[in-house]
Amino acid sequence: MTPDLIRTQKTIAEVLVVVNTKKAAADIERDVVSKEAAAAGIQEAEAEELRQEAQAQLDEAAPMLDEAAKVVKTLDKGELYTLKSINRPTNTVVKMMELSCHMFGYKAKKANIGKVQNDPQGYFNLA
């Protein structure tokens, strides 16, 4: 019976060495995972803050977009001809034309740049 006991103790000692080695590796892995989880938590908090900020800006801009859409729907063709006849548009009129061009996908031509006062990018004179 003594040789069986010695063999069993030797086997247990070998198993304990393997278990302790695996436990040490698992502890290292747990530390790495906990650090990555902490970093992910920080990134998640930053992303949530950015989402909330973007949502606040969207909530602020949405009514202005709705108002602009209503105004565009009320425009008639005659008003556009009136705009075309203006020789010296104000900064507001030029900006409105630039925004309209962006909305409808028109690009300013290089030949029109600087032709009209207050229109350095050439959006007012697209004809």
Beta strands, then each sheet from edge to edge (+ up, - down):
end
